[in-house]
């Protein structure tokens, strides 16, 4: 009995994302095709691979967990063998630094697609505040670093420009006479700097209500009504909502998402990854800004 490589690849992405729809998008197939591929594997081994509830993937079965270990090795060897036959293969290792809010986007899916296309590439990813990323990038601690900066700062290459907005959960109710409760990333975050500067210029009292380096934690705090936060408009998805600026909340500026390269000989690999991630950000629904070299 021979396993079909395409079926194994689809199964691996489903196992990694716990979603047939996201797997279909990743491998470039329809959801029905991916479901058929999983069914074909299950028919071959005579056992279920996925636990489902109301049509949604909940977890791997014991047989699915067993197969996923072999599938990963099979696919890695298959992709390495294919890549070794190409004269234009990308290979090497990249230390990548990204802002904390990247995990409010489809960042991990983007990286998975890049790895699928270039299996000989190794990645080490660290999320941190933008100020730390810029300083450490200048010291050569990253091969590639994305960071947020005020519009017009002219550091690195600008990938896009985004509008910042005030954001809350669905049930947040502002008290015009009270201090503004802020939900923010730790110090060093460009979103935080813009929020605090805008409130101070507006002479609006504020206090910290919740601080976390995790985008999901900030989102949960906002959804539960602990205060308001500041995000790029592209990151605001239900149940989060944009809070209009006005007498109590000042207008927020735009911000740039830029990237810079470390000193590294394998510039083609780093350049390919930088352009791929920049294009992914733009294609995700944001507005492309003019690229400016540092």
Secondary structure, DSSP 8 states (H G I E B T S, - for coil): ----HHHHHHHHHHHHHS-HHHHHHHHT--HHHHHHHHHHHHHHHTS--EEEETTEEEEE-HHHHHHHHHHHHHHHHHHHHHHHT-TT---EEEEEEEEGGGGGTTHHHHHHHHHHH-TTEEEEEEEE-HHHHHHHHHTT--SEEEEEEETT---SEEEEEEEEEEEE-TT----TTS-EEEEE--TT-HHHHHHHHHHHHTT--EEEEEE-S-HHHHHHHHHTTS-BEEEEGGG--TT-EEE--SSSS----EEEEEEEE-S-S-HHHHHHHHHHHHHHHHHTT-EE------
